[in-house]
Amino acid sequence: MASTVFIPALMRKLSGGKDRTTATGVTLRAIVDDLERQFPGFRDRVVEDNDLAGSVAVSVNGEIITGGLSESIPADSEIHFVPAIGGG
């Protein structure tokens, strides 16, 4: 089944204002590829040097993942892309 992906406010321009969508894939890379098909430009916001950008954290079912794009994603997961907040 498809996972539910929550789109952060800073990326909703890409999703036409949607705050969530569904995506399929067994790895985060496959999920990102599906999101790119749905919302061109999404990959550029979350991928850098062929891995997860350092400015983005990803939560799967409430846990921050550390395996980057190769991380396995269980079916029917809730996925949150969390952009880093700068400041100091």
N, CA, C and O atoms as a printed pandas DataFrame, in Angstrom:
     atom_number atom_name residue_name chain_id  residue_number  x_coord  y_coord  z_coord
0              1         N          MET        A               1    0.831   -1.182    0.000
1              2        CA          MET        A               1    0.000    0.000    0.000
2              3         C          MET        A               1    0.884    1.258    0.000
3              4         O          MET        A               1    2.093    1.191    0.224
4              5         N          ALA        A               2    0.266    2.356   -0.248
5              6        CA          ALA        A               2    0.977    3.625   -0.328
6              7         C          ALA        A               2    1.182    4.228    1.058
7              8         O          ALA        A               2    0.370    4.043    1.963
8              9         N          SER        A               3    2.263    4.938    1.194
9             10        CA          SER        A               3    2.540    5.675    2.419
10            11         C          SER        A               3    1.955    7.070    2.310
11            12         O          SER        A               3    1.797    7.602    1.211
12            13         N          THR        A               4    1.636    7.661    3.452
13            14        CA          THR        A               4    1.176    9.041    3.487
14            15         C          THR        A               4    2.379    9.934    3.706
15            16         O          THR        A               4    3.141    9.741    4.653
16            17         N          VAL        A               5    2.549   10.904    2.838
17            18        CA          VAL        A               5    3.672   11.835    2.921
18            19         C          VAL        A               5    3.123   13.213    3.247
19            20         O          VAL        A               5    2.255   13.729    2.543
20            21         N          PHE        A               6    3.633   13.803    4.317
21            22        CA          PHE        A               6    3.236   15.144    4.735
22            23         C          PHE        A               6    4.209   16.139    4.122
23            24         O          PHE        A               6    5.422   16.021    4.295
24            25         N          ILE        A               7    3.672   17.117    3.409
25            26        CA          ILE        A               7    4.477   18.102    2.695
26            27         C          ILE        A               7    4.658   19.327    3.597
27            28         O          ILE        A               7    3.671   19.932    4.016
28            29         N          PRO        A               8    5.912   19.700    3.902
29            30        CA          PRO        A               8    6.116   20.888    4.743
30            31         C          PRO        A               8    5.664   22.161    4.030
31            32         O          PRO        A               8    5.661   22.233    2.801
32            33         N          ALA        A               9    5.292   23.139    4.806
33            34        CA          ALA        A               9    4.766   24.391    4.272
34            35         C          ALA        A               9    5.703   25.011    3.230
35            36         O          ALA        A               9    5.237   25.566    2.234
36            37         N          LEU        A              10    7.007   24.921    3.450
37            38        CA          LEU        A              10    7.962   25.530    2.522
38            39         C          LEU        A              10    7.987   24.847    1.161
39            40         O          LEU        A              10    8.535   25.404    0.209
40            41         N          MET        A              11    7.407   23.653    1.046
41            42        CA          MET        A              11    7.419   22.912   -0.218
42            43         C          MET        A              11    6.036   22.817   -0.861
43            44         O          MET        A              11    5.887   22.196   -1.913
44            45         N          ARG        A              12    5.041   23.413   -0.253
45            46        CA          ARG        A              12    3.676   23.266   -0.761
46            47         C          ARG        A              12    3.433   23.979   -2.082
47            48         O          ARG        A              12    2.461   23.678   -2.775
48            49         N          LYS        A              13    4.292   24.910   -2.437
49            50        CA          LYS        A              13    4.162   25.535   -3.751
50            51         C          LYS        A              13    4.336   24.461   -4.835
51            52         O          LYS        A              13    3.672   24.508   -5.871
52            53         N          LEU        A              14    5.229   23.495   -4.590
53            54        CA          LEU        A              14    5.454   22.405   -5.535
54            55         C          LEU        A              14    4.258   21.467   -5.623
55            56         O          LEU        A              14    3.995   20.884   -6.675
56            57         N          SER        A              15    3.531   21.323   -4.507
57            58        CA          SER        A              15    2.425   20.358   -4.460
58            59         C          SER        A              15    1.070   21.005   -4.737
59            60         O          SER        A              15    0.029   20.391   -4.502
60            61         N          GLY        A              16    1.080   22.233   -5.233
61            62        CA          GLY        A              16   -0.171   22.912   -5.499
62            63         C          GLY        A              16   -0.949   23.232   -4.234
63            64         O          GLY        A              16   -2.173   23.359   -4.262
64            65         N          GLY        A              17   -0.225   23.364   -3.114
65            66        CA          GLY        A              17   -0.853   23.702   -1.846
66            67         C          GLY        A              17   -1.249   22.509   -0.995
67            68         O          GLY        A              17   -1.680   22.680    0.145
68            69         N          LYS        A              18   -1.112   21.307   -1.529
69            70        CA          LYS        A              18   -1.465   20.109   -0.750
70            71         C          LYS        A              18   -0.536   19.973    0.453
71            72         O          LYS        A              18    0.670   20.193    0.345
72            73         N          ASP        A              19   -1.106   19.608    1.597
73            74        CA          ASP        A              19   -0.280   19.395    2.784
74            75         C          ASP        A              19    0.098   17.933    2.964
75            76         O          ASP        A              19    0.920   17.601    3.818
76            77         N          ARG        A              20   -0.502   17.057    2.158
77            78        CA          ARG        A              20   -0.150   15.636    2.203
78            79         C          ARG        A              20   -0.536   14.974    0.889
79            80         O          ARG        A              20   -1.375   15.472    0.138
80            81         N          THR        A              21    0.097   13.842    0.636
81            82        CA          THR        A              21   -0.182   13.046   -0.549
82            83         C          THR        A              21    0.171   11.601   -0.220
83            84         O          THR        A              21    0.587   11.305    0.900
84            85         N          THR        A              22    0.011   10.717   -1.170
85            86        CA          THR        A              22    0.461    9.346   -0.994
86            87         C          THR        A              22    1.572    9.077   -1.994
87            88         O          THR        A              22    1.620    9.669   -3.072
88            89         N          ALA        A              23    2.461    8.171   -1.615
89            90        CA          ALA        A              23    3.567    7.779   -2.485
90            91         C          ALA        A              23    3.873    6.318   -2.212
91            92         O          ALA        A              23    3.659    5.822   -1.106
92            93         N          THR        A              24    4.375    5.634   -3.231
93            94        CA          THR        A              24    4.723    4.228   -3.069
94            95         C          THR        A              24    6.216    4.041   -3.259
95            96         O          THR        A              24    6.867    4.774   -4.003
96            97         N          GLY        A              25    6.737    3.047   -2.570
97            98        CA          GLY        A              25    8.147    2.698   -2.678
98            99         C          GLY        A              25    8.607    1.954   -1.448
99           100         O          GLY        A              25    8.067    2.145   -0.358
100          101         N          VAL        A              26    9.609    1.099   -1.621
101          102        CA          VAL        A              26   10.139    0.329   -0.488
102          103         C          VAL        A              26   11.382    0.969    0.109
103          104         O          VAL        A              26   11.869    0.530    1.151
104          105         N          THR        A              27   11.902    2.017   -0.552
105          106        CA          THR        A              27   13.016    2.789   -0.007
106          107         C          THR        A              27   12.651    4.268   -0.078
107          108         O          THR        A              27   11.739    4.662   -0.806
108          109         N          LEU        A              28   13.369    5.069    0.680
109          110        CA          LEU        A              28   13.129    6.513    0.616
110          111         C          LEU        A              28   13.415    7.033   -0.785
111          112         O          LEU        A              28   12.726    7.941   -1.252
112          113         N          ARG        A              29   14.416    6.480   -1.468
113          114        CA          ARG        A              29   14.723    6.900   -2.841
114          115         C          ARG        A              29   13.508    6.682   -3.753
115          116         O          ARG        A              29   13.180    7.550   -4.562
116          117         N          ALA        A              30   12.844    5.532   -3.624
117          118        CA          ALA        A              30   11.656    5.241   -4.443
118          119         C          ALA        A              30   10.507    6.190   -4.091
119          120         O          ALA        A              30    9.762    6.620   -4.972
120          121         N          ILE        A              31   10.367    6.513   -2.811
121          122        CA          ILE        A              31    9.340    7.469   -2.391
122          123         C          ILE        A              31    9.624    8.836   -3.019
123          124         O          ILE        A              31    8.723    9.475   -3.562
124          125         N          VAL        A              32   10.878    9.277   -2.943
125          126        CA          VAL        A              32   11.251   10.572   -3.526
126          127         C          VAL        A              32   11.025   10.556   -5.041
127          128         O          VAL        A              32   10.559   11.544   -5.608
128          129         N          ASP        A              33   11.354    9.437   -5.700
129          130        CA          ASP        A              33   11.116    9.334   -7.147
130          131         C          ASP        A              33    9.627    9.474   -7.461
131          132         O          ASP        A              33    9.257   10.150   -8.420
132          133         N          ASP        A              34    8.773    8.837   -6.655
133          134        CA          ASP        A              34    7.329    8.945   -6.857
134          135         C          ASP        A              34    6.861   10.380   -6.631
135          136         O          ASP        A              34    6.034   10.892   -7.386
136          137         N          LEU        A              35    7.385   11.025   -5.600
137          138        CA          LEU        A              35    7.028   12.426   -5.336
138          139         C          LEU        A              35    7.490   13.337   -6.472
139          140         O          LEU        A              35    6.800   14.295   -6.821
140          141         N          GLU        A              36    8.652   13.042   -7.046
141          142        CA          GLU        A              36    9.143   13.824   -8.178
142          143         C          GLU        A              36    8.217   13.680   -9.385
143          144         O          GLU        A              36    7.982   14.649  -10.107
144          145         N          ARG        A              37    7.690   12.470   -9.607
145          146        CA          ARG        A              37    6.738   12.274  -10.709
146          147         C          ARG        A              37    5.463   13.094  -10.479
147          148         O          ARG        A              37    4.894   13.658  -11.414
148          149         N          GLN        A              38    5.033   13.148   -9.227
149          150        CA          GLN        A              38    3.824   13.901   -8.899
150          151         C          GLN        A              38    4.053   15.409   -8.906
151          152         O          GLN        A              38    3.220   16.178   -9.386
152          153         N          PHE        A              39    5.197   15.812   -8.364
153          154        CA          PHE        A              39    5.491   17.227   -8.151
154          155         C          PHE        A              39    6.905   17.540   -8.657
155          156         O          PHE        A              39    7.852   17.559   -7.870
156          157         N          PRO        A              40    7.051   17.783   -9.955
157          158        CA          PRO        A              40    8.388   18.071  -10.487
158          159         C          PRO        A              40    9.085   19.183   -9.695
159          160         O          PRO        A              40    8.503   20.226   -9.398
160          161         N          GLY        A              41   10.347   18.920   -9.369
161          162        CA          GLY        A              41   11.134   19.858   -8.578
162          163         C          GLY        A              41   11.282   19.428   -7.129
163          164         O          GLY        A              41   12.119   19.964   -6.403
164          165         N          PHE        A              42   10.465   18.451   -6.698
165          166        CA          PHE        A              42   10.530   17.998   -5.310
166          167         C          PHE        A              42   11.917   17.420   -4.993
167          168         O          PHE        A              42   12.505   17.732   -3.958
168          169         N          ARG        A              43   12.429   16.578   -5.895
169          170        CA          ARG        A              43   13.736   15.946   -5.661
170          171         C          ARG        A              43   14.824   16.994   -5.416
171          172         O          ARG        A              43   15.668   16.831   -4.535
172          173         N          ASP        A              44   14.795   18.064   -6.200
173          174        CA          ASP        A              44   15.816   19.108   -6.050
174          175         C          ASP        A              44   15.807   19.736   -4.665
175          176         O          ASP        A              44   16.833   20.243   -4.210
176          177         N          ARG        A              45   14.672   19.709   -3.993
177          178        CA          ARG        A              45   14.560   20.305   -2.657
178          179         C          ARG        A              45   15.054   19.382   -1.552
179          180         O          ARG        A              45   15.396   19.854   -0.468
180          181         N          VAL        A              46   15.100   18.056   -1.805
181          182        CA          VAL        A              46   15.444   17.122   -0.723
182          183         C          VAL        A              46   16.673   16.263   -1.005
183          184         O          VAL        A              46   17.153   15.570   -0.108
184          185         N          VAL        A              47   17.194   16.294   -2.234
185          186        CA          VAL        A              47   18.355   15.474   -2.595
186          187         C          VAL        A              47   19.517   16.369   -2.974
187          188         O          VAL        A              47   19.367   17.362   -3.686
188          189         N          GLU        A              48   20.695   15.979   -2.466
189          190        CA          GLU        A              48   21.932   16.712   -2.758
190          191         C          GLU        A              48   23.046   15.682   -2.884
191          192         O          GLU        A              48   23.199   14.827   -2.011
192          193         N          ASP        A              49   23.818   15.752   -3.950
193          194        CA          ASP        A              49   24.912   14.803   -4.185
194          195         C          ASP        A              49   24.427   13.358   -4.108
195          196         O          ASP        A              49   25.089   12.501   -3.523
196          197         N          ASN        A              50   23.270   13.101   -4.700
197          198        CA          ASN        A              50   22.685   11.763   -4.801
198          199         C          ASN        A              50   22.350   11.133   -3.454
199          200         O          ASN        A              50   22.301    9.908   -3.347
200          201         N          ASP        A              51   22.119   11.942   -2.429
201          202        CA          ASP        A              51   21.640   11.446   -1.140
202          203         C          ASP        A              51   20.752   12.520   -0.520
203          204         O          ASP        A              51   20.598   13.611   -1.069
204          205         N          LEU        A              52   20.186   12.200    0.607
205          206        CA          LEU        A              52   19.315   13.134    1.300
206          207         C          LEU        A              52   20.100   14.395    1.653
207          208         O          LEU        A              52   21.190   14.317    2.218
208          209         N          ALA        A              53   19.544   15.543    1.321
209          210        CA          ALA        A              53   20.205   16.821    1.597
210          211         C          ALA        A              53   20.382   16.997    3.099
211          212         O          ALA        A              53   19.522   16.597    3.884
212          213         N          GLY        A              54   21.487   17.590    3.489
213          214        CA          GLY        A              54   21.754   17.832    4.901
214          215         C          GLY        A              54   20.785   18.815    5.527
215          216         O          GLY        A              54   20.674   18.888    6.751
216          217         N          SER        A              55   20.085   19.572    4.697
217          218        CA          SER        A              55   19.146   20.565    5.209
218          219         C          SER        A              55   17.755   19.986    5.455
219          220         O          SER        A              55   16.826   20.719    5.794
220          221         N          VAL        A              56   17.611   18.662    5.284
221          222        CA          VAL        A              56   16.312   18.014    5.437
222          223         C          VAL        A              56   16.456   16.782    6.316
223          224         O          VAL        A              56   17.364   15.973    6.126
224          225         N          ALA        A              57   15.558   16.647    7.275
225          226        CA          ALA        A              57   15.452   15.414    8.054
226          227         C          ALA        A              57   14.156   14.726    7.627
227          228         O          ALA        A              57   13.209   15.374    7.183
228          229         N          VAL        A              58   14.134   13.410    7.770
229          230        CA          VAL        A              58   12.944   12.660    7.399
230          231         C          VAL        A              58   12.538   11.788    8.579
231          232         O          VAL        A              58   13.350   11.069    9.161
232          233         N          SER        A              59   11.263   11.876    8.910
233          234        CA          SER        A              59   10.681   11.068    9.975
234          235         C          SER        A              59    9.767   10.029    9.330
235          236         O          SER        A              59    8.918   10.359    8.501
236          237         N          VAL        A              60    9.954    8.772    9.722
237          238        CA          VAL        A              60    9.093    7.684    9.252
238          239         C          VAL        A              60    8.448    7.061   10.478
239          240         O          VAL        A              60    9.125    6.513   11.347
240          241         N          ASN        A              61    7.146    7.155   10.527
241          242        CA          ASN        A              61    6.383    6.626   11.669
242          243         C          ASN        A              61    6.896    7.165   13.003
243          244         O          ASN        A              61    6.977    6.438   13.993
244          245         N          GLY        A              62    7.241    8.454   13.008
245          246        CA          GLY        A              62    7.641    9.125   14.234
246          247         C          GLY        A              62    9.106    9.009   14.605
247          248         O          GLY        A              62    9.529    9.537   15.634
248          249         N          GLU        A              63    9.895    8.320   13.773
249          250        CA          GLU        A              63   11.323    8.154   14.059
250          251         C          GLU        A              63   12.145    8.809   12.954
251          252         O          GLU        A              63   11.905    8.573   11.769
252          253         N          ILE        A              64   13.123    9.638   13.352
253          254        CA          ILE        A              64   14.026   10.224   12.368
254          255         C          ILE        A              64   14.903    9.119   11.806
255          256         O          ILE        A              64   15.518    8.361   12.556
256          257         N          ILE        A              65   14.957    9.031   10.476
257          258        CA          ILE        A              65   15.769    7.986    9.857
258          259         C          ILE        A              65   17.188    8.491    9.634
259          260         O          ILE        A              65   17.420    9.693    9.506
260          261         N          THR        A              66   18.135    7.554    9.589
261          262        CA          THR        A              66   19.537    7.930    9.416
262          263         C          THR        A              66   20.181    7.253    8.216
263          264         O          THR        A              66   21.356    7.491    7.937
264          265         N          GLY        A              67   19.441    6.416    7.502
265          266        CA          GLY        A              67   20.000    5.657    6.389
266          267         C          GLY        A              67   19.952    6.363    5.051
267          268         O          GLY        A              67   20.291    5.771    4.026
268          269         N          GLY        A              68   19.536    7.615    5.045
269          270        CA          GLY        A              68   19.476    8.358    3.793
270          271         C          GLY        A              68   18.480    7.764    2.822
271          272         O          GLY        A              68   17.494    7.148    3.227
272          273         N          LEU        A              69   18.740    7.951    1.534
273          274        CA          LEU        A              69   17.806    7.511    0.514
274          275         C          LEU        A              69   17.685    5.998    0.416
275          276         O          LEU        A              69   16.712    5.495   -0.145
276          277         N          SER        A              70   18.652    5.266    0.949
277          278        CA          SER        A              70   18.586    3.797    0.896
278          279         C          SER        A              70   17.760    3.203    2.039
279          280         O          SER        A              70   17.559    1.990    2.095
280          281         N          GLU        A              71   17.286    4.048    2.942
281          282        CA          GLU        A              71   16.487    3.586    4.085
282          283         C          GLU        A              71   15.237    2.854    3.600
283          284         O          GLU        A              71   14.527    3.346    2.722
284          285         N          SER        A              72   14.967    1.673    4.175
285          286        CA          SER        A              72   13.750    0.927    3.865
286          287         C          SER        A              72   12.551    1.618    4.481
287          288         O          SER        A              72   12.618    2.128    5.599
288          289         N          ILE        A              73   11.449    1.630    3.737
289          290        CA          ILE        A              73   10.222    2.263    4.194
290          291         C          ILE        A              73    9.130    1.204    4.281
291          292         O          ILE        A              73    8.751    0.631    3.260
292          293         N          PRO        A              74    8.615    0.932    5.485
293          294        CA          PRO        A              74    7.532   -0.042    5.610
294          295         C          PRO        A              74    6.268    0.444    4.890
295          296         O          PRO        A              74    6.034    1.647    4.774
296          297         N          ALA        A              75    5.473   -0.488    4.417
297          298        CA          ALA        A              75    4.210   -0.135    3.764
298          299         C          ALA        A              75    3.326    0.630    4.740
299          300         O          ALA        A              75    3.391    0.422    5.951
300          301         N          ASP        A              76    2.511    1.508    4.202
301          302        CA          ASP        A              76    1.538    2.275    4.981
302          303         C          ASP        A              76    2.180    3.163    6.045
303          304         O          ASP        A              76    1.594    3.376    7.106
304          305         N          SER        A              77    3.360    3.676    5.775
305          306        CA          SER        A              77    4.053    4.552    6.721
306          307         C          SER        A              77    3.527    5.980    6.641
307          308         O          SER        A              77    2.877    6.374    5.673
308          309         N          GLU        A              78    3.830    6.742    7.690
309          310        CA          GLU        A              78    3.640    8.189    7.674
310          311         C          GLU        A              78    5.033    8.801    7.575
311          312         O          GLU        A              78    5.897    8.554    8.416
312          313         N          ILE        A              79    5.234    9.600    6.536
313          314        CA          ILE        A              79    6.549   10.177    6.258
314          315         C          ILE        A              79    6.444   11.697    6.320
315          316         O          ILE        A              79    5.569   12.303    5.702
316          317         N          HIS        A              80    7.358   12.298    7.082
317          318        CA          HIS        A              80    7.424   13.750    7.193
318          319         C          HIS        A              80    8.794   14.208    6.741
319          320         O          HIS        A              80    9.810   13.721    7.237
320          321         N          PHE        A              81    8.831   15.151    5.796
321          322        CA          PHE        A              81   10.068   15.820    5.415
322          323         C          PHE        A              81   10.139   17.083    6.254
323          324         O          PHE        A              81    9.229   17.911    6.230
324          325         N          VAL        A              82   11.247   17.224    7.008
325          326        CA          VAL        A              82   11.363   18.324    7.955
326          327         C          VAL        A              82   12.571   19.183    7.556
327          328         O          VAL        A              82   13.714   18.783    7.778
328          329         N          PRO        A              83   12.323   20.354    6.972
329          330        CA          PRO        A              83   13.444   21.214    6.601
330          331         C          PRO        A              83   14.136   21.779    7.841
331          332         O          PRO        A              83   13.495   22.104    8.841
332          333         N          ALA        A              84   15.449   21.883    7.747
333          334        CA          ALA        A              84   16.218   22.462    8.847
334          335         C          ALA        A              84   15.838   23.941    9.005
335          336         O          ALA        A              84   15.533   24.631    8.031
336          337         N          ILE        A              85   15.865   24.390   10.223
337          338        CA          ILE        A              85   15.573   25.788   10.524
338          339         C          ILE        A              85   16.868   26.451   10.910
339          340         O          ILE        A              85   17.524   26.045   11.869
340          341         N          GLY        A              86   17.238   27.477   10.162
341          342        CA          GLY        A              86   18.480   28.179   10.440
342          343         C          GLY        A              86   18.286   29.248   11.490
343          344         O          GLY        A              86   17.160   29.607   11.836
344          345         N          GLY        A              87   19.360   29.735   11.974
345          346        CA          GLY        A              87   19.289   30.815   12.949
346          347         C          GLY        A              87   20.358   30.643   14.008
347          348         O          GLY        A              87   21.179   29.728   13.942
348          349         N          GLY        A              88   20.337   31.508   14.957
349          350        CA          GLY        A              88   21.359   31.339   15.970
350          351         C          GLY        A              88   21.405   32.399   16.956
351          352         O          GLY        A              88   22.234   32.361   17.866
